[in-house]
Amino acid sequence: MLMANVPEDSSDRTLEDVFYPADRVPFVEWDELSGAKPTVVLTGTVALLAFVTGLSNLSQASLALNGPLTAVVDLPLPFVRFGGVLFAFVLGIVTVGLQRRKQLAWRVAAVVLLGLVVLPLTTFQPTDIPLLLLTLVTYPLLVRNRHRFDQSLDLSPIQIASLSAIFGVVLYGTVGAYGLRGQFLELDSWGDAVYYVVVTIATVGYGDITPVTAEARWFSLSIILFGTGAFTVAVGALIGPAIESRMATAFGVMTASELTLLEDHVVVLGYGDVTASLLEELGDETEVVVVTPDEETVASLQGEGVNLLTGDPTDEDVLRDARVGTASGVVVGSNDDARDVLAVIATKNVNPDIRTVAAATAEKHVEKFRAVGADEVINPRSIGGRLLGKSVLGRKSSEPLLDGIVADDGESGDTTE
C-alpha cells in the first residue's frame, strides 16, 4: 500500500487529514458564516430590501424626514424618495460583480453601502429599520473580506470600445443639445440636455423637447444613429459572453467566473477509476471541482452534484480557474501517470502549500510523484493485491484488513509503498 504518514488507528484518516484539517472549529465553521459567499448573499439581500424600502417611500403621499441626520444632512426630498430604488439597482449590478470577485465591485459596494445608511437615518420610517440593521451587518463583512475580491475587471478591447462609444455619444449629445438650446422647445438647462439625449438614444421621444430648426433636427438625427448603434454594439459585447457562458454550462462546461466563490473545496485533476470512487466517498461532505479535458466524461458527470471544468489539468491557468489557490486539497488521479506527474508540478507551481494526493497506476512511478511534490501517493493496485492476499487467509472484514496493511507498512518504515 502506498500511503504516506497514515495514522495506524484509522484507514480513513488520510482523507480526513487532507480534506478535513484538525484545526477547524468543530461546531461552527466560522468562514461559512463570514466568508465571501455570505458577503455576496447579504449584499444582494440589502439590494432587495433597498428596493422594497424605496417603493414604500414612493408610495407615500407625503414623506416626513424625521431621522437623526435631518438636522445635519439636508437631502432633497426627491432624492430621498427615489434613493432607495436607485441604490437597489446599483447594488444589484455590484452583487453580480462581487460574485465574480471583482475589485471594482467591492469598491463601489463600500461606497454605496455607506450612502445607503444615510437614507434610513434621514427618514427613519418603520420600514427602514430592517434595511439599516442589515446594512450595518453587511458592511463589516464586506471590509473583512476585501482581500478576497481581488480580480481585475478584465474587459476586452471591444467591450472597452463599446462603453467608450456610449459615453462619447452621451457627452456629445449633452454638450451639443445645450449649445443649441435656443433651437429647441423646452430645453433650458444641462439637466434638460441630459434628459433629451437619454430619451432620444432610448428611442422613447416623449415630444416634450423638440427641435424647431433644420440644424437641430440634423443634430437629433445624429444622436439617434450614433446612440442606437453604440448601444447595440455594447449590448452584444457585454451580454454576449454571459449568454455564451450560460450555454456552455448547459453542456457541462463551467467558466472561471462561475467558480470564483469556491473556497475550501477539493479539486480533482483528471478522471479515472480511482477518482470515480472518490466522488462517491466525498458525497455531499465538500464541494468538488473536476477538471478534465474529456468532454464525454464531463457529459457523463452531469447531475452528479460536482462542478465540472473542461480543460487541461496540467495547464496552470486552468488550475487557477479551478481556484486551486483557495482549495483545501487536490487529488490527481487519471489513468495516465505521466500526465498526472505534470499535473502535480502545475499544482505546486500555482499553490506550493496545498495538500496534494496522487494515485499512481504503476508502482514504479511512486517515487516520481513524490519527487515532484505530491504529499501523498497511493497505489490502488498494491492495495487491492494486499487485501486479496490477506482475505484469502480467512479475514472477512475489509476495514481490519486495511488497518493491518497500514500497520505493516508503518512497521516496515515505508508508508508510501
C-alpha positions in Angstrom: 0.0 0.0 0.0 1.4 3.4 -1.0 0.4 5.8 1.7 2.5 8.4 3.5 2.1 9.4 7.1 -1.1 7.4 7.7 -2.2 7.0 11.3 -2.4 3.4 12.3 -5.7 3.7 14.2 -7.8 4.5 11.1 -7.6 3.7 7.4 -9.7 6.7 6.6 -7.5 9.2 8.4 -5.7 10.2 5.2 -8.8 11.5 3.6 -9.8 13.3 6.9 -6.3 14.9 7.2 -6.4 16.1 3.6 -10.0 17.4 3.4 -10.9 18.0 7.0 -8.0 19.6 8.8 -8.0 19.2 12.6 -7.6 23.0 13.2 -11.1 23.7 12.1 -13.7 24.8 14.6 -15.6 21.5 15.3 -19.1 23.0 15.9 -19.3 26.0 13.6 -17.3 26.7 10.5 -16.9 30.4 11.0 -15.8 31.1 7.5 -19.1 29.7 6.2 -20.8 32.5 8.1 -18.4 35.3 7.4 -16.6 34.5 4.2 -17.1 35.8 0.6 -20.3 33.9 -0.1 -22.2 35.3 2.9 -21.0 38.7 2.0 -22.3 38.4 -1.6 -25.7 37.0 -0.3 -26.1 39.8 2.2 -25.2 42.4 -0.3 -27.9 41.0 -2.6 -30.4 41.0 0.2 -29.6 44.6 1.1 -30.3 45.5 -2.6 -33.7 43.7 -2.3 -34.6 45.5 0.9 -33.5 48.8 -0.5 -35.8 48.3 -3.5 -38.7 47.5 -1.2 -38.0 50.4 1.1 -37.7 52.7 -1.9 -41.1 51.6 -3.2 -42.5 52.2 0.3 -41.2 55.8 0.3 -42.5 56.4 -3.2 -46.0 55.1 -2.3 -46.5 57.7 0.5 -48.3 60.8 -0.4 -46.1 62.8 1.9 -42.7 61.7 3.3 -41.6 63.1 6.6 -37.9 63.5 7.3 -37.7 62.8 11.0 -34.4 60.9 11.2 -31.5 61.9 13.4 -29.4 63.1 10.4 -32.0 65.6 9.2 -30.5 68.4 11.2 -27.0 67.6 9.8 -27.6 66.5 6.3 -30.1 68.4 4.1 -31.1 65.9 1.4 -33.5 66.9 -1.4 -36.9 65.2 -0.9 -36.9 63.8 -4.5 -33.6 62.1 -3.8 -34.9 60.6 -0.6 -37.9 59.2 -2.4 -36.0 57.7 -5.3 -32.8 57.0 -3.4 -33.7 53.5 -2.2 -34.6 52.3 -5.7 -31.6 53.9 -7.3 -29.3 52.3 -4.7 -31.0 49.0 -5.2 -30.3 48.9 -8.9 -26.6 49.8 -8.3 -26.3 47.2 -5.6 -27.9 44.6 -7.9 -25.1 45.2 -10.5 -22.5 45.3 -7.8 -23.7 41.9 -6.4 -23.0 40.3 -9.8 -19.5 41.8 -9.7 -18.9 40.6 -6.2 -19.9 37.1 -7.2 -17.1 37.3 -9.7 -14.7 38.7 -7.1 -14.2 42.0 -8.9 -12.2 44.5 -7.0 -14.1 47.4 -8.7 -17.4 45.9 -7.5 -16.0 45.8 -3.9 -15.0 49.5 -4.0 -18.4 50.5 -5.4 -20.2 48.4 -2.8 -18.1 50.0 0.0 -19.3 53.5 -1.1 -22.9 52.6 -1.9 -23.5 50.8 1.4 -22.2 53.9 3.3 -24.6 56.1 1.3 -27.4 53.7 1.9 -27.1 54.1 5.7 -27.8 57.8 5.3 -31.3 57.3 3.8 -32.9 55.3 6.8 -31.3 57.7 9.2 -32.9 60.6 7.3 -36.5 59.3 7.0 -36.4 56.8 10.0 -39.6 55.1 8.9 -40.6 51.7 10.4 -39.8 50.1 7.1 -36.3 51.5 7.1 -35.2 49.7 10.3 -34.6 46.2 8.7 -32.6 47.9 5.9 -30.5 49.9 8.4 -29.7 46.8 10.5 -28.9 44.6 7.6 -26.6 47.2 6.1 -24.8 47.6 9.4 -24.2 43.9 9.5 -23.1 43.6 5.8 -20.6 46.4 5.8 -18.1 44.9 8.4 -18.2 41.6 6.4 -17.5 43.5 3.2 -14.5 45.2 4.8 -13.3 41.9 6.4 -13.3 40.1 3.1 -11.8 42.9 1.0 -8.8 40.7 0.1 -11.0 38.1 -1.4 -12.4 40.4 -4.1 -9.1 40.9 -6.0 -10.0 40.2 -9.6 -9.5 43.0 -12.1 -12.3 44.0 -14.4 -10.6 42.4 -17.5 -12.7 44.0 -20.2 -12.0 43.0 -23.7 -11.0 45.7 -26.3 -14.4 45.6 -27.9 -16.1 46.0 -24.6 -13.9 49.0 -23.7 -14.6 50.5 -27.1 -18.3 50.0 -26.7 -18.5 51.6 -23.3 -16.4 54.5 -24.5 -18.6 55.0 -27.6 -21.7 55.2 -25.3 -20.0 57.7 -23.1 -18.8 59.7 -26.1 -22.3 59.8 -27.6 -23.9 61.0 -24.3 -21.2 63.6 -23.9 -21.5 64.8 -27.5 -25.3 64.9 -27.3 -25.4 66.7 -23.9 -22.9 69.4 -24.9 -24.5 69.8 -28.4 -28.0 70.0 -27.1 -27.1 72.6 -24.5 -25.2 74.6 -27.1 -28.2 74.5 -29.5 -30.8 75.0 -26.7 -32.1 78.1 -28.4 -33.2 75.9 -31.3 -35.2 73.5 -29.1 -38.5 73.9 -27.3 -38.4 73.4 -23.5 -34.6 72.8 -23.3 -33.1 75.4 -21.0 -30.6 73.6 -18.7 -27.9 70.9 -18.5 -30.4 68.6 -16.9 -32.8 69.1 -19.8 -29.9 68.3 -22.2 -29.1 65.1 -20.5 -32.8 64.1 -20.3 -33.2 64.8 -24.0 -30.1 62.8 -25.0 -31.2 59.8 -22.9 -34.8 59.6 -24.2 -33.5 60.1 -27.8 -31.0 57.3 -27.6 -33.6 55.1 -26.0 -36.0 56.0 -28.9 -38.7 56.9 -26.4 -39.2 60.5 -27.6 -41.9 61.9 -25.4 -42.2 65.0 -27.5 -41.8 67.5 -24.6 -38.5 68.7 -26.0 -38.5 69.2 -29.8 -36.1 70.7 -32.4 -37.5 73.6 -34.3 -34.7 74.3 -36.8 -33.2 72.1 -39.5 -29.8 72.2 -37.8 -31.4 71.0 -34.5 -33.2 68.2 -36.4 -30.0 67.0 -38.1 -28.3 67.1 -34.7 -31.1 65.0 -33.2 -30.8 62.5 -36.1 -27.1 62.1 -35.5 -27.8 61.3 -31.8 -30.3 58.6 -32.8 -27.9 57.0 -35.3 -24.8 57.2 -33.2 -26.6 56.3 -29.9 -28.6 53.3 -31.1 -25.5 52.0 -32.9 -23.2 52.3 -29.9 -25.9 50.9 -27.6 -26.5 47.8 -29.8 -22.8 47.1 -30.1 -22.4 47.5 -26.3 -25.2 45.1 -25.6 -23.7 42.5 -27.9 -20.2 42.9 -26.4 -21.3 42.9 -22.8 -24.3 40.5 -22.8 -22.9 38.1 -25.4 -20.2 36.5 -23.2 -22.7 35.9 -20.4 -25.1 34.1 -22.8 -22.2 32.0 -24.1 -21.3 31.2 -20.5 -24.9 30.0 -19.8 -24.9 27.9 -22.9 -21.6 26.4 -22.0 -22.8 25.5 -18.5 -25.9 23.8 -20.1 -23.4 21.5 -21.9 -21.5 20.7 -18.7 -18.8 23.3 -19.1 -18.2 25.8 -16.3 -16.3 29.1 -16.6 -13.8 30.6 -14.3 -16.1 33.3 -13.2 -18.7 30.7 -12.1 -16.1 29.2 -9.7 -14.8 32.4 -8.2 -16.6 32.0 -4.9 -15.4 28.5 -4.2 -13.2 28.0 -1.0 -12.0 25.0 0.9 -13.2 22.8 -1.9 -11.5 19.7 -3.4 -10.0 19.9 -6.9 -9.9 16.6 -8.8 -7.5 16.7 -11.7 -8.3 14.1 -14.3 -11.0 11.4 -14.1 -10.3 7.7 -13.9 -11.2 4.5 -12.0 -9.9 5.9 -8.7 -11.5 9.3 -8.9 -14.8 7.8 -9.8 -15.0 6.1 -6.4 -13.5 9.2 -4.7 -16.5 11.2 -5.8 -18.8 8.6 -4.2 -16.7 8.8 -1.0 -16.8 12.6 -0.7 -20.5 12.7 -1.4 -22.0 15.9 -0.1 -19.3 16.5 2.5 -17.5 19.2 0.5 -17.7 20.9 -2.8 -15.7 19.3 -5.6 -14.4 20.6 -8.9 -13.5 18.0 -11.5 -11.0 19.2 -14.2 -10.8 17.0 -17.3 -10.2 17.6 -21.0 -12.6 14.8 -21.9 -15.9 16.3 -23.0 -17.6 12.9 -22.9 -16.5 12.5 -19.2 -17.9 15.9 -18.5 -21.2 15.0 -20.1 -21.4 11.7 -18.1 -20.8 13.5 -14.8 -23.7 15.9 -15.3 -26.2 15.6 -12.4 -23.6 14.1 -10.0 -23.5 17.3 -7.9 -20.0 18.3 -8.8 -18.6 21.3 -10.5 -17.2 20.5 -13.9 -14.4 22.4 -15.7 -13.3 21.3 -19.1 -9.6 22.0 -19.5 -6.1 20.6 -19.3 -5.2 19.6 -15.7 -1.5 20.4 -16.5 -2.3 24.0 -17.5 -1.6 26.4 -14.7 -4.2 28.9 -16.0 -6.9 26.2 -15.8 -5.8 25.3 -12.3 -6.2 29.0 -11.3 -9.7 28.9 -12.9 -10.5 25.9 -10.7 -9.5 28.0 -7.6 -6.6 25.8 -6.6 -5.3 28.8 -4.6 -8.2 28.6 -2.2 -8.8 24.8 -2.3 -8.3 22.6 0.8 -6.8 19.7 -1.3 -6.0 18.4 -4.7 -6.5 14.8 -5.9 -4.6 13.8 -9.1 -6.0 10.5 -10.4 -6.4 9.9 -14.0 -5.2 6.7 -15.6 -2.1 8.4 -17.1 0.8 8.6 -14.7 2.9 10.8 -16.9 0.2 13.3 -17.3 -0.6 13.2 -13.6 3.0 14.0 -12.7 2.8 17.1 -14.8 -0.5 18.0 -13.1 1.2 17.7 -9.7 4.0 20.0 -10.9 1.5 22.6 -12.2 -0.5 22.4 -8.9 2.6 23.1 -6.8 3.5 26.0 -9.1 0.1 27.6 -8.5 -0.1 26.8 -4.8 3.0 25.3 -3.2 1.4 24.8 0.2 -1.7 22.9 -0.9 -2.1 19.3 0.1 -1.8 17.1 -3.0 -2.7 13.4 -3.2 -1.8 11.4 -6.2 -2.9 7.9 -7.4 -0.2 6.0 -9.2 -1.3 3.3 -11.5 2.2 1.7 -11.6 4.4 1.1 -8.5 7.5 2.3 -10.3 6.1 5.8 -10.7 5.6 6.3 -7.0 9.0 8.0 -6.5 8.4 10.3 -9.4 5.2 11.6 -7.8 7.0 12.1 -4.5 9.9 13.8 -6.3 7.7 16.5 -7.9 6.0 17.3 -4.6 3.0 15.0 -4.0 2.2 14.9 -0.3 0.5 11.5 -0.5 0.9 8.8 -3.1 -1.5 5.8 -3.2 -1.2 2.8 -5.5 -4.7 1.2 -5.7 -3.4 -2.0 -7.4 -1.0 -2.6 -4.5 -3.8 -2.0 -2.0 -6.1 -4.4 -3.9 -3.4 -7.1 -4.1 -2.7 -7.0 -0.4 -6.3 -7.1 0.5 -6.8 -10.1 -1.7 -3.8 -11.8 -0.1 -5.0 -11.2 3.4 -8.6 -12.0 2.6 -7.7 -15.4 1.2 -6.2 -16.2 4.6 -9.6 -16.0 6.2 -10.2 -12.5 7.3 -13.7 -11.2 6.4 -14.0 -7.5 7.0 -12.2 -5.2 4.7 -11.6 -2.4 7.2 -9.5 -4.6 9.6 -7.5 -5.8 6.6 -6.8 -2.2 5.5 -5.7 -1.4 9.1 -3.4 -4.4 9.0 -1.8 -3.2 5.8 -1.3 0.3 7.3 0.2 -1.2 10.4 2.5 -3.5 8.3 3.7 -0.5 6.3 4.3 1.5 9.4 6.5 -1.2 10.9 8.4 -1.6 7.7 9.2 2.1 7.8 8.0 2.7 4.2 4.4 4.1 4.4 4.3 5.0 0.7 4.9 1.7 -0.9 
